[in-house]
């Protein structure tokens, strides 16, 4: 009977396992192999060139710019949307009426397609001829070399903080009310209740969302490409747009795969850090 139950368990997880192998493991192996070739993406012919793709990428100044922009992106998203989302979640926690309505409003930009969000900002806000910036005679940040990256990041942060708000609010609502009531009875104010009760309670959620934010930041592509295409003058180039240019502009799929591996490497580091911190919390 136990053997039968075990076989049933394996049978239930088999479809998901096969799907993961088919769309994750196999393409991942193909990407690794491809990064050591000069395949152009057209035809079956290619040559194994070893680490030459990685040497060319590391010697390219544009790669350094893209990597630095991704690091800036990580810093921005670990601070601005996280702080705004945590503050908004705290305010919603104190509000009983219309809480669900506000959650839907905050989450709406996240569920909309990035193309729609980018189009709204380009036509209504960033448009120098008929948008808000144009009304006040201002140059949109996406048109300047110094601010193009931050112009794209603002749109992405606006789309992302609502998701963090809903996640943080759900975690804060799981905090045992007896701890909150005990802190209030002891004379703790709102700030102390938040700092010493809510924050320790949602620490695993903060840690998880922090790691996910790092991974998403190194995979950033859609808003940068839709708003700036990595310009002007490569000032907003990130590794996602850098790899895209190799694959679909110069048809150097081997170099695009190499850039993809480098992006995955940073995501792997973030995952290892999360695993280590989670284990440390368990042992403590």
C-alpha positions as CSV (number, residue, x, y, z in Angstrom):
1,X,0.0,0.0,0.0
2,X,2.8,2.4,0.9
3,X,4.6,1.6,-2.4
4,X,1.4,2.3,-4.3
5,X,0.9,5.7,-2.6
6,X,4.5,6.5,-3.4
7,X,4.0,5.7,-7.1
8,X,0.8,7.8,-7.1
9,X,2.7,10.7,-5.7
10,X,5.4,10.4,-8.4
11,X,2.6,10.2,-11.0
12,X,1.0,13.4,-9.8
13,X,4.3,15.4,-9.9
14,X,5.4,13.9,-13.2
15,X,3.5,16.3,-15.5
16,X,5.0,19.4,-13.7
17,X,8.4,17.8,-13.7
18,X,8.3,17.0,-17.4
19,X,7.1,20.5,-18.2
20,X,9.9,22.0,-16.2
21,X,12.5,19.9,-17.9
22,X,11.1,20.7,-21.3
23,X,10.9,24.5,-20.9
24,X,13.7,25.2,-18.4
25,X,16.3,22.5,-18.2
26,X,16.6,21.7,-22.0
27,X,16.6,25.4,-23.1
28,X,19.1,26.1,-20.3
29,X,21.5,23.4,-21.5
30,X,21.0,24.7,-25.1
31,X,21.9,28.2,-24.0
32,X,25.1,27.0,-22.2
33,X,26.2,25.2,-25.3
34,X,25.2,28.1,-27.6
35,X,27.3,30.5,-25.6
36,X,30.5,28.7,-26.7
37,X,29.6,29.0,-30.4
38,X,29.4,31.6,-33.1
39,X,25.9,30.6,-34.3
40,X,24.1,33.4,-36.1
41,X,20.6,32.1,-35.5
42,X,20.1,31.2,-39.1
43,X,20.8,27.7,-40.3
44,X,22.4,24.8,-38.5
45,X,26.0,25.7,-39.1
46,X,28.1,27.0,-36.2
47,X,31.6,26.7,-34.8
48,X,32.7,26.1,-31.2
49,X,34.9,29.0,-30.3
50,X,35.4,28.4,-26.6
51,X,35.4,31.4,-24.3
52,X,35.8,33.9,-27.1
53,X,32.2,35.3,-26.7
54,X,32.8,36.0,-23.0
55,X,36.2,37.6,-23.8
56,X,34.6,39.9,-26.4
57,X,31.7,40.8,-24.0
58,X,34.0,41.6,-21.1
59,X,36.2,43.8,-23.3
60,X,33.2,45.7,-24.6
61,X,32.6,49.1,-22.9
62,X,28.9,48.8,-23.5
63,X,28.8,45.7,-21.3
64,X,30.3,47.6,-18.4
65,X,27.6,50.3,-18.9
66,X,24.9,47.7,-19.0
67,X,26.1,46.0,-15.9
68,X,26.4,49.3,-14.0
69,X,22.9,50.2,-15.0
70,X,21.6,46.9,-13.8
71,X,23.3,47.5,-10.5
72,X,21.7,50.9,-10.3
73,X,18.4,49.3,-11.1
74,X,18.8,46.8,-8.2
75,X,19.6,49.6,-5.7
76,X,16.6,51.7,-6.9
77,X,14.2,48.8,-6.7
78,X,15.5,47.5,-3.3
79,X,14.8,51.0,-1.8
80,X,12.1,53.1,-3.5
81,X,9.3,50.7,-4.3
82,X,10.0,48.6,-1.2
83,X,9.8,51.6,1.1
84,X,6.7,53.0,-0.7
85,X,5.0,49.6,-0.7
86,X,5.7,49.0,3.0
87,X,4.4,52.4,3.9
88,X,1.3,52.0,1.8
89,X,0.7,48.6,3.3
90,X,1.0,50.0,6.8
91,X,-1.6,52.7,6.0
92,X,-4.0,50.2,4.5
93,X,-3.6,48.0,7.5
94,X,-5.0,50.8,9.7
95,X,-7.9,51.4,7.3
96,X,-10.9,49.2,7.5
97,X,-13.2,50.7,4.9
98,X,-12.5,50.3,1.2
99,X,-9.3,48.4,1.8
100,X,-10.1,45.9,-1.0
101,X,-10.8,48.8,-3.3
102,X,-7.4,50.4,-2.7
103,X,-5.7,47.1,-3.1
104,X,-7.2,46.6,-6.5
105,X,-6.3,50.2,-7.6
106,X,-2.6,49.7,-6.4
107,X,-2.4,46.3,-8.1
108,X,-3.9,47.4,-11.4
109,X,-0.6,48.7,-13.0
110,X,1.0,45.3,-12.2
111,X,-1.6,43.2,-14.0
112,X,-1.7,45.5,-17.1
113,X,0.6,44.6,-19.9
114,X,4.0,46.5,-19.9
115,X,3.2,47.8,-23.4
116,X,0.0,49.4,-22.1
117,X,1.8,51.0,-19.1
118,X,4.6,52.3,-21.3
119,X,2.2,53.7,-23.9
120,X,0.2,55.5,-21.1
121,X,3.4,57.2,-19.8
122,X,4.7,58.0,-23.2
123,X,1.5,59.6,-24.4
124,X,0.1,61.2,-21.3
125,X,3.1,62.0,-19.1
126,X,6.4,61.9,-21.0
127,X,5.1,63.3,-24.3
128,X,6.9,66.6,-25.0
129,X,4.1,67.8,-27.3
130,X,0.9,67.0,-25.5
131,X,1.8,65.3,-22.2
132,X,2.3,66.7,-18.7
133,X,6.0,67.3,-19.3
134,X,5.2,69.2,-22.5
135,X,2.5,71.2,-20.8
136,X,5.1,72.6,-18.3
137,X,7.8,72.9,-21.0
138,X,10.0,70.2,-19.5
139,X,12.1,67.7,-21.3
140,X,11.1,64.1,-20.5
141,X,13.7,62.2,-18.6
142,X,13.9,59.4,-21.2
143,X,15.3,61.9,-23.7
144,X,18.4,62.8,-21.7
145,X,21.6,60.8,-21.4
146,X,21.8,61.5,-17.7
147,X,18.2,60.6,-16.7
148,X,17.0,58.1,-19.3
149,X,17.6,55.1,-17.1
150,X,15.8,56.7,-14.2
151,X,12.9,57.8,-16.5
152,X,12.4,54.1,-17.4
153,X,12.9,53.0,-13.8
154,X,10.2,55.4,-12.6
155,X,7.6,53.8,-14.8
156,X,8.7,50.3,-13.7
157,X,8.6,51.3,-10.0
158,X,5.1,52.7,-10.4
159,X,4.1,49.4,-11.9
160,X,5.9,47.3,-9.2
161,X,5.2,49.0,-5.9
162,X,1.5,48.1,-5.9
163,X,2.4,44.4,-6.1
164,X,4.7,44.8,-3.1
165,X,2.0,46.7,-1.2
166,X,-0.5,43.8,-1.6
167,X,2.2,41.2,-0.6
168,X,3.3,43.2,2.4
169,X,-0.2,43.8,3.5
170,X,-1.1,40.1,3.3
171,X,2.0,39.3,5.4
172,X,1.2,42.0,8.0
173,X,-2.4,40.7,8.4
174,X,-0.9,37.4,9.4
175,X,0.8,38.9,12.4
176,X,-0.8,37.5,15.7
177,X,-3.1,40.2,17.1
178,X,-2.3,39.2,20.7
179,X,1.3,40.4,20.1
180,X,0.0,43.7,18.7
181,X,-2.5,44.1,21.6
182,X,0.2,43.3,24.2
183,X,2.5,45.9,22.7
184,X,-0.3,48.6,22.8
185,X,-1.1,47.7,26.4
186,X,2.5,48.1,27.3
187,X,2.3,51.7,25.9
188,X,4.0,51.2,22.6
189,X,3.2,53.8,20.0
190,X,2.5,53.2,16.3
191,X,6.1,53.3,15.3
192,X,7.3,50.9,18.0
193,X,4.5,48.5,17.2
194,X,5.5,48.6,13.5
195,X,9.2,48.2,14.3
196,X,9.1,45.6,17.0
197,X,6.0,43.6,16.1
198,X,5.1,43.9,12.4
199,X,8.6,44.0,11.0
200,X,10.0,40.9,12.7
201,X,6.7,39.1,11.7
202,X,7.1,39.9,8.0
203,X,10.8,39.5,7.8
204,X,10.7,36.2,5.8
205,X,8.4,38.0,3.3
206,X,10.7,41.0,3.1
207,X,13.7,38.7,2.5
208,X,11.9,36.8,-0.2
209,X,10.6,39.9,-2.0
210,X,14.1,41.4,-1.7
211,X,15.7,38.4,-3.5
212,X,13.0,38.3,-6.1
213,X,13.5,42.0,-6.7
214,X,17.2,41.5,-7.3
215,X,16.5,38.7,-9.8
216,X,13.8,40.8,-11.6
217,X,16.2,43.7,-11.7
218,X,18.9,41.8,-13.5
219,X,16.3,40.5,-15.9
220,X,15.0,44.0,-16.6
221,X,14.1,44.5,-20.2
222,X,10.6,45.4,-21.2
223,X,10.2,48.9,-19.8
224,X,13.7,49.9,-20.8
225,X,13.2,48.6,-24.4
226,X,9.7,50.1,-24.7
227,X,10.6,53.6,-23.4
228,X,14.3,54.1,-24.5
229,X,15.5,51.1,-26.5
230,X,18.7,51.4,-24.4
231,X,19.3,55.0,-25.5
232,X,20.0,57.7,-26.0
233,X,23.7,56.9,-26.7
234,X,23.4,53.6,-24.8
235,X,22.9,55.5,-21.5
236,X,20.0,53.3,-20.4
237,X,21.4,50.0,-21.7
238,X,20.8,47.0,-19.4
239,X,22.0,43.5,-20.0
240,X,18.6,42.5,-21.3
241,X,18.6,45.0,-24.1
242,X,22.3,44.3,-24.6
243,X,21.6,40.6,-25.2
244,X,18.6,41.5,-27.4
245,X,20.7,43.7,-29.6
246,X,23.2,40.8,-30.1
247,X,20.4,38.3,-31.0
248,X,18.1,40.4,-33.2
249,X,20.3,43.2,-34.5
250,X,23.7,41.8,-35.2
251,X,22.5,38.1,-35.2
252,X,25.2,37.0,-32.8
253,X,23.2,34.4,-30.8
254,X,26.3,33.0,-29.2
255,X,27.1,36.3,-27.6
256,X,23.4,36.8,-26.7
257,X,23.5,33.4,-24.9
258,X,26.7,34.4,-23.1
259,X,25.1,37.6,-21.8
260,X,22.1,35.5,-20.7
261,X,24.4,33.2,-18.7
262,X,25.9,36.2,-17.0
263,X,22.5,37.5,-16.1
264,X,21.5,34.1,-14.7
265,X,24.7,34.0,-12.7
266,X,23.6,37.1,-10.7
267,X,20.2,35.5,-10.2
268,X,21.9,32.3,-8.9
269,X,23.9,34.4,-6.4
270,X,20.8,36.0,-5.1
271,X,19.1,32.6,-4.7
272,X,22.1,31.3,-2.8
273,X,22.0,34.3,-0.5
274,X,18.3,33.8,0.2
275,X,18.8,30.1,0.9
276,X,21.7,30.9,3.3
277,X,19.7,33.5,5.2
278,X,16.6,31.3,5.4
279,X,18.7,28.5,6.9
280,X,20.2,30.9,9.4
281,X,16.8,32.0,10.5
282,X,15.7,28.4,11.0
283,X,18.8,27.6,13.1
284,X,18.3,30.7,15.2
